Amino acid sequence: MATKDPTAVERANLLNMAKLSIKGLIESALSFGRTLDSDYPPLQQFFVVMEHCLKHGLKVRKSFLSYNKTIWGPLELVEKLYPEAEEIGASVRDLPGLKTPLGRARAWLRLALMQKKMADYLRCLIIQRDLLSEFYEYHALMMEEEGAVIVGLLVGLNVIDANLCVKGEDLDSQVGVIDFSMYLKNEEDIGNKERNVQIAAILDQKNYVEELNRQLNSTVSSLHSRVDSLEKSNTKLIEELAIAKNNIIKLQEENHQLRSENKLILMKTQQHLEVTKVDVETELQTYKHSRQGLDEMYNEARRQLRDESQLRQDVENELAVQVSMKHEIELAMKLLEKDIHEKQDTLIGLRQQLEEVKAINIEMYQKLQGSEDGLKEKNEIIVRLEEKTNKITAAMRQLEQRLQQAEKAQMEAEDEDKKYLQECQSKSDNLQKQISQKEKQLVQLETDLKIEKEWRQTLQEDLQKEKDALSHLRNETQQIISLKKEFLNIQDENQQLKKIYHEQEQALEELGNKLSE
């Protein structure tokens, strides 16, 4: 047989011890169920095993006084490779009770375990083999594959919570001895352990089944309550659906009525619009005709007014002429009056002379005959003058009457013009009022039509909402039906689980009887 390499055997032994210690520490810590302290034996053994693994193949450094062989050198190298490890190194150096490098290394391992970063730190160290070659031999555990395996196993220690007091502990003088009795066990212990493991497994199964049954009962009760609530909600939804259907039927009837009313209103409005259009067209035509007649009448009135104004100017001119003639006649009358006065004076003088002549009639008979002829002529002249004065006065009266008649005619024409203009203005105002009223009616009808359109749109939106609500209710009813199916399936599964539970109980009772035997 070929002899094995003793260093390889040492590495394999250390690897197996690391596996056993890490596995035992994890199992005991999980069963312990609390944070670990420094007095916990599996934890102490783990640190001892790790110390032996790190010491394997370590180079001996000579100093002036003695040989130095410690693991603090490679661990101190971690700070340069992993910046987060600087905190651990600083805290280890600051610890007052530590005097040796080995004590610092032991404190460093404990702090790394508490931080749950031991695997990360050592992985950084293993990768840099050229740096490790300064501290370890080429056949050391940390330089071979076993070191990488141990680092991979250390990842499982992240599930452990440890609270280690490093300050008060004497880490310098501790002796690191591996206790193999923790990992070596007798056959009886192994049999009892297997039996205990089987009983624990059976009890765990029983507890699991009971817990499962309890959970199933709770789920069944919750499902029952859910089904009851679903049935209640289903009944409510059915009632709401019936109410909604009734509302929809009512809304459809109202919609039908509203549509019929809308159609009637539309027909009426169309008829009314047609009638109003015809009325407006007829009124427009009449307005146009009346406007044409009014324009003609206005033109005639303007022409008449022009004629009347011309007549008035003529009359005024005549009146001015007549006034001037009157002034002349007055002057002539004054002159005639003067003449008459003079003639009256002369007549008085003549009468006096006649009286004188009558007095001396006898004497002046011949002269009297001549004077009588002259008097006759003068009397004729006076008669003619009186006739002329009478004619002038009659002409003056006629002119005054004509003036009064012209003034009256002018006043009447002005009154008629004013009345005619007032009538025209009143007619135009009435026509404008009628047109504005018709326009207001048209605007009101357009607003009514817009309101009806908006109302129809709102009704259509309400119908669409009702349809959406109906579809939502149908979806909910389908969901309720699917939930009923799921509930029936769950009930079947529950019955099957109950059967399995009864069978397992019977099996457990049989096992208990066998175990008691």
C-alpha positions in Angstrom: 0.0 0.0 0.0 1.2 3.5 -0.9 1.6 5.7 2.1 -0.6 8.8 2.3 0.8 12.3 2.7 0.6 13.2 6.4 -0.1 16.8 5.6 -3.1 15.7 3.4 -4.3 13.4 6.2 -4.0 16.4 8.6 -6.0 18.6 6.2 -8.7 15.9 5.8 -9.0 15.4 9.6 -9.2 19.2 10.2 -11.9 19.5 7.4 -13.9 16.6 9.0 -13.6 18.2 12.4 -14.7 21.6 11.0 -17.7 19.9 9.3 -18.7 18.2 12.5 -18.2 21.2 14.7 -20.1 23.6 12.3 -22.9 21.1 11.8 -23.2 20.4 15.5 -23.1 24.1 16.4 -25.9 24.9 13.9 -28.1 22.0 15.0 -27.6 22.7 18.7 -28.1 26.4 18.2 -31.4 25.9 16.3 -32.7 23.5 18.9 -31.4 25.8 21.7 -33.6 28.6 20.2 -31.7 31.4 21.9 -28.7 33.7 21.3 -25.5 31.9 22.2 -23.0 33.1 24.7 -19.3 32.4 25.3 -20.0 29.6 27.8 -21.8 27.4 25.2 -19.6 24.3 24.7 -20.2 23.6 21.0 -19.3 27.3 20.3 -16.1 26.9 22.3 -15.2 23.8 20.4 -15.9 25.6 17.1 -13.4 28.3 18.0 -10.8 25.7 19.0 -11.3 23.9 15.6 -11.0 27.1 13.7 -7.8 28.0 15.6 -6.3 24.7 14.6 -7.4 25.1 11.0 -5.8 28.6 10.8 -2.6 27.3 12.5 -2.1 24.5 10.1 1.0 25.0 7.9 1.8 28.4 9.5 5.3 29.6 8.9 7.5 30.1 12.0 8.9 33.7 12.1 12.2 34.1 14.0 12.6 37.1 16.3 15.5 38.2 18.6 14.2 36.4 21.6 12.0 33.5 20.4 10.2 31.9 17.5 6.9 33.5 16.6 4.0 31.3 15.2 0.6 33.1 15.5 -2.5 33.5 13.3 -2.8 37.2 14.0 -0.6 38.1 11.0 -2.9 36.7 8.2 -6.0 37.9 10.1 -4.5 41.4 10.3 -4.1 41.2 6.5 -7.9 41.1 6.1 -8.1 44.8 6.9 -6.2 45.7 3.7 -8.3 43.4 1.5 -11.7 44.1 3.0 -12.2 47.7 4.1 -15.2 46.8 6.4 -12.8 44.7 8.5 -11.0 47.8 9.7 -13.6 48.3 12.4 -12.9 44.8 13.9 -9.2 45.3 13.8 -9.4 48.7 15.5 -11.8 47.3 18.2 -9.5 44.3 18.8 -6.4 46.6 19.2 -8.3 48.8 21.6 -9.3 45.9 23.9 -7.4 46.4 27.2 -7.0 42.8 28.4 -5.3 41.4 25.3 -1.5 41.2 25.3 -0.6 38.4 22.9 -1.2 38.1 19.2 -3.0 34.8 19.7 -5.5 36.5 22.1 -6.1 39.2 19.5 -6.8 36.5 16.9 -9.2 34.7 19.2 -11.1 38.1 19.8 -11.1 38.8 16.1 -12.8 35.4 15.4 -15.4 36.0 18.0 -16.2 39.5 16.7 -16.4 38.3 13.1 -18.9 35.6 14.2 -21.0 38.2 15.9 -21.0 40.3 12.8 -21.9 37.2 10.7 -19.1 38.1 8.3 -16.5 35.5 9.1 -17.0 33.6 5.8 -16.7 36.9 3.8 -13.5 37.9 5.6 -11.8 34.5 5.2 -12.9 34.3 1.5 -11.0 37.5 0.7 -8.0 36.1 2.5 -8.1 32.7 0.6 -8.3 34.4 -2.8 -5.0 36.2 -2.3 -2.7 33.2 -2.1 0.3 35.2 -3.1 -0.1 37.2 0.1 -0.9 34.1 2.2 2.3 32.5 1.0 4.2 34.9 3.3 2.5 33.4 6.3 1.7 29.7 5.3 3.5 26.8 3.8 2.4 25.6 0.4 0.8 22.5 1.9 -1.2 24.4 4.5 -5.0 24.0 4.8 -5.6 27.7 3.9 -3.5 27.3 0.7 -5.4 24.2 -0.5 -9.0 23.4 -1.5 -10.0 22.3 2.1 -9.7 26.0 3.1 -12.2 27.0 0.5 -14.6 24.2 1.6 -14.4 25.3 5.2 -15.1 28.9 4.2 -18.2 27.7 2.3 -19.3 25.8 5.4 -18.9 29.0 7.5 -21.7 30.7 5.5 -24.2 28.5 7.3 -23.2 30.2 10.6 -25.0 33.3 9.5 -28.3 31.8 10.9 -26.8 31.8 14.4 -27.2 34.8 16.7 -24.2 35.1 19.2 -23.7 37.6 22.0 -20.1 37.1 23.2 -18.4 39.2 25.9 -14.8 39.7 24.8 -13.7 42.2 27.3 -13.8 40.2 30.5 -12.6 36.9 29.0 -9.0 35.8 29.3 -8.2 34.9 25.7 -4.4 35.0 26.0 -4.0 32.0 28.3 -6.7 29.7 27.0 -5.6 26.2 25.9 -7.2 25.1 22.6 -7.9 21.4 23.0 -10.4 19.6 20.8 -13.0 17.5 22.8 -13.7 14.5 20.6 -16.2 13.1 23.1 -18.8 15.5 21.8 -18.6 13.9 18.4 -18.0 10.2 19.3 -21.1 8.3 20.5 -21.9 4.7 21.6 -24.2 2.2 19.8 -26.7 2.3 22.6 -26.7 6.1 22.5 -27.1 5.9 18.8 -30.0 3.4 19.1 -31.7 5.4 21.8 -31.1 8.5 19.7 -32.6 6.9 16.6 -35.6 5.8 18.6 -36.0 9.2 20.1 -35.6 10.7 16.7 -38.3 8.4 15.3 -40.7 9.2 18.3 -39.9 12.9 17.8 -40.6 12.5 14.1 -43.9 10.7 14.9 -44.8 13.4 17.4 -43.8 16.1 15.0 -46.0 14.4 12.3 -48.8 14.2 14.9 -48.4 17.9 15.8 -48.1 18.8 12.2 -51.3 16.9 11.4 -53.1 18.5 14.4 -51.9 21.9 13.3 -52.9 21.1 9.8 -56.3 20.0 11.0 -56.6 23.1 13.1 -55.7 25.3 10.2 -58.1 23.3 7.9 -60.9 23.8 10.5 -60.1 27.5 10.7 -60.0 27.7 6.9 -63.3 25.7 6.8 -64.9 28.0 9.4 -63.6 31.0 7.6 -64.9 29.5 4.3 -68.2 28.8 6.0 -68.4 32.4 7.2 -67.2 33.6 3.8 -69.8 31.4 2.1 -72.5 32.8 4.5 -71.3 36.3 3.8 -71.2 35.5 0.0 -74.7 34.0 0.2 -75.9 37.1 2.0 -74.2 39.3 -0.4 -75.6 37.1 -3.2 -79.1 37.5 -1.9 -78.5 41.2 -1.5 -77.1 41.3 -5.0 -80.1 39.3 -6.3 -82.4 41.7 -4.6 -80.4 44.7 -5.9 -80.4 43.0 -9.3 -84.2 42.6 -9.2 -84.5 46.2 -8.0 -82.1 47.2 -10.8 -84.1 45.2 -13.3 -87.3 46.9 -12.1 -85.5 50.3 -12.3 -84.3 49.4 -15.7 -87.8 48.4 -16.8 -89.1 51.6 -15.3 -86.3 53.6 -16.9 -87.0 51.9 -20.3 -90.7 52.7 -20.0 -89.8 56.3 -19.0 -87.3 56.4 -21.8 -90.0 55.1 -24.2 -92.4 57.7 -22.9 -89.8 60.4 -23.0 -88.9 59.4 -26.5 -92.6 59.5 -27.6 -92.9 62.8 -25.8 -89.7 64.0 -27.4 -91.0 62.9 -30.8 -94.3 64.7 -30.1 -92.4 67.8 -28.9 -90.2 67.6 -31.9 -93.3 67.3 -34.2 -95.0 70.2 -32.4 -91.8 72.2 -32.4 -91.3 71.5 -36.1 -94.9 72.4 -36.9 -94.6 75.4 -34.7 -91.4 76.3 -36.4 -92.9 75.8 -39.8 -95.9 77.9 -38.8 -93.6 80.5 -37.3 -91.5 80.4 -40.4 -94.6 80.9 -42.6 -95.8 83.7 -40.3 -92.4 85.3 -40.2 -92.1 85.0 -44.0 -95.7 86.4 -44.5 -94.9 89.2 -41.9 -91.7 89.9 -43.7 -93.5 90.0 -47.0 -96.2 92.2 -45.5 -93.5 94.3 -43.9 -91.7 94.6 -47.2 -95.0 95.5 -48.9 -96.0 97.8 -46.1 -92.5 99.2 -46.1 -92.8 99.8 -49.9 -96.2 101.4 -49.4 -94.8 103.4 -46.5 -91.9 104.4 -48.7 -94.3 105.4 -51.4 -96.5 107.2 -48.8 -93.4 108.8 -47.4 -92.3 109.9 -50.8 -95.8 111.2 -51.5 -95.8 112.9 -48.2 -92.4 114.3 -48.9 -93.7 115.4 -52.3 -96.8 116.9 -50.7 -94.7 118.5 -48.0 -92.4 119.9 -50.7 -95.5 121.1 -52.6 -97.0 122.5 -49.5 -93.7 124.1 -48.6 -93.6 125.5 -52.1 -97.2 126.6 -51.7 -96.3 128.0 -48.4 -93.4 129.9 -49.9 -95.6 131.1 -52.7 -98.3 132.1 -50.1 -95.6 133.7 -48.0 -94.3 135.5 -51.1 -97.9 136.5 -52.0 -98.4 137.4 -48.4 -95.3 139.5 -48.5 -96.6 141.0 -51.7 -100.0 141.4 -50.1 -98.3 142.9 -47.0 -96.3 145.2 -49.2 -99.5 146.0 -51.1 -101.3 146.4 -47.8 -98.6 148.8 -46.7 -98.9 150.6 -50.0 -102.7 150.5 -49.7 -102.4 151.7 -46.1 -100.2 154.5 -47.4 -102.7 155.1 -50.2 -105.5 155.0 -47.6 -103.6 157.4 -45.5 -103.1 159.6 -48.4 -106.7 159.1 -49.4 -107.7 159.9 -45.8 -105.6 162.9 -46.0 -107.2 163.8 -49.3 -110.6 162.9 -47.9 -109.9 165.1 -44.8 -108.6 167.7 -47.1 -111.7 167.2 -49.3 -113.9 167.1 -46.3 -112.2 170.3 -45.2 -112.7 171.6 -48.7 -116.3 170.4 -48.6 -116.8 172.1 -45.3 -115.3 175.1 -46.8 -117.4 174.6 -49.9 -120.5 174.1 -47.8 -119.6 177.3 -46.0 -119.0 178.8 -49.3 -122.4 177.3 -50.4 -124.0 178.7 -47.4 -122.4 181.9 -48.2 -123.4 181.3 -51.8 -127.0 180.4 -50.6 -126.8 183.6 -48.6 -125.9 185.5 -51.6 -127.8 183.0 -53.9 -129.4 185.6 -55.7 -126.3 187.5 -56.3 -124.3 184.5 -57.4 -126.9 182.5 -59.3 -125.0 182.4 -62.5 -121.9 181.5 -60.6 -123.9 178.8 -58.8 -124.8 177.1 -61.9 -121.2 176.8 -62.9 -120.2 175.8 -59.4 -123.0 173.2 -59.4 -121.5 171.5 -62.5 -118.1 171.5 -60.7 -119.8 170.1 -57.7 -121.4 167.4 -59.7 -118.0 166.5 -61.2 -116.4 166.6 -57.8 -119.2 164.4 -56.3 -118.7 161.9 -59.1 -115.0 161.9 -58.3 -115.9 161.4 -54.6 -118.3 158.6 -55.4 -115.6 156.9 -57.6 -113.1 157.3 -54.8 -115.5 155.8 -52.3 -116.2 152.9 -54.7 -112.4 152.4 -55.0 -112.0 152.5 -51.2 -114.8 150.0 -50.9 -113.2 147.7 -53.5 -109.8 148.1 -51.7 -111.4 147.2 -48.4 -113.1 144.1 -49.9 -109.9 143.1 -51.5 -108.1 143.5 -48.2 -110.8 141.4 -46.5 -110.5 138.7 -49.2 -106.7 138.7 -48.8 -107.0 138.4 -45.1 -109.5 135.5 -45.5 -107.1 133.9 -48.0 -104.2 134.4 -45.6 -106.3 132.8 -42.7 -107.3 129.9 -45.0 -103.6 129.4 -46.1 -102.5 129.5 -42.5 -105.2 127.0 -41.6 -104.3 124.8 -44.5 -100.7 125.0 -43.5 -101.5 124.1 -39.9 -103.7 121.2 -41.0 -101.0 120.0 -43.4 -98.4 120.2 -40.6 -100.8 118.3 -38.3 -101.5 115.7 -40.9 -97.8 115.4 -41.6 -97.1 114.9 -37.8 -100.0 112.4 -37.5 -98.8 110.5 -40.6 -95.2 110.5 -39.3 -96.4 109.3 -35.8 -98.5 106.6 -37.5 -95.5 105.5 -39.6 -93.2 105.5 -36.5 -95.8 103.6 -34.4 -96.3 101.1 -37.3 -92.5 100.7 -37.7 -92.1 100.3 -33.9 -94.9 97.7 -33.8 -93.2 95.8 -36.7 -89.8 96.0 -34.9 -91.4 94.7 -31.7 -93.1 91.9 -33.5 -89.8 91.0 -35.2 -87.9 91.1 -31.9 -90.7 89.0 -30.3 -90.4 86.4 -33.2 -86.6 86.4 -32.8 -87.0 85.9 -29.0 -89.4 83.0 -29.7 -86.9 81.5 -32.1 -84.1 81.8 -29.6 -86.3 80.3 -26.9 -87.2 77.4 -29.2 -83.5 76.9 -30.0 -82.6 76.8 -26.2 -85.5 74.4 -25.6 -84.2 72.2 -28.3 -80.7 72.3 -26.8 -82.1 71.5 -23.3 -84.0 68.5 -24.8 -80.8 67.3 -26.6 -78.8 67.6 -23.3 -81.6 65.8 -21.5 -81.5 63.0 -24.1 -77.8 62.8 -23.8 -78.0 62.5 -19.9 -80.7 59.8 -20.3 -78.4 57.9 -22.7 -75.5 58.2 -20.2 -77.8 56.9 -17.4 -78.8 54.0 -19.6 -75.1 53.3 -20.3 -74.3 53.4 -16.6 -77.2 51.0 -15.9 -75.9 48.7 -18.6 -72.4 48.8 -17.0 -73.9 48.1 -13.6 -75.8 45.2 -15.1 -72.6 43.8 -16.6 -70.8 44.3 -13.3 -73.6 42.4 -11.5 -73.4 39.6 -14.0 -69.7 39.4 -13.5 -70.2 39.3 -9.7 -72.8 36.5 -10.0 -70.4 34.5 -12.2 -67.7 35.1 -9.5 -70.1 33.9 -6.9 -70.9 30.8 -8.9 -67.1 30.1 -9.3 -66.7 30.7 -5.5 -69.4 28.2 -4.8 -67.6 25.7 -7.0 -64.4 26.4 -5.2 -66.2 26.0 -1.9 -67.6 22.6 -3.0 -64.1 21.6 -4.0 -62.7 22.7 -0.7 -65.4 20.8 1.1 -64.4 17.7 -0.8 -60.8 18.3 0.0 -61.7 18.8 3.6 -63.6 15.5 3.7 -60.6 13.8 2.1 -58.3 15.4 4.6 -60.6 14.3 7.5 -60.5 10.8 6.1 -56.7 11.0 5.9 -56.6 12.4 9.4 -58.8 9.6 10.8 -56.6 7.1 9.1 -53.4 8.7 10.5 -55.0 8.8 13.9 -55.8 5.1 13.7 -52.2 4.5 12.5 -50.9 6.6 15.4 -53.1 4.7 17.9 -51.7 1.4 16.5 -48.2 2.8 16.7 -48.9 3.9 20.3 -50.2 0.4 21.2 -47.1 -1.2 19.6 -44.8 1.2 21.4 -46.6 0.6 24.7 -46.2 -3.2 24.1 
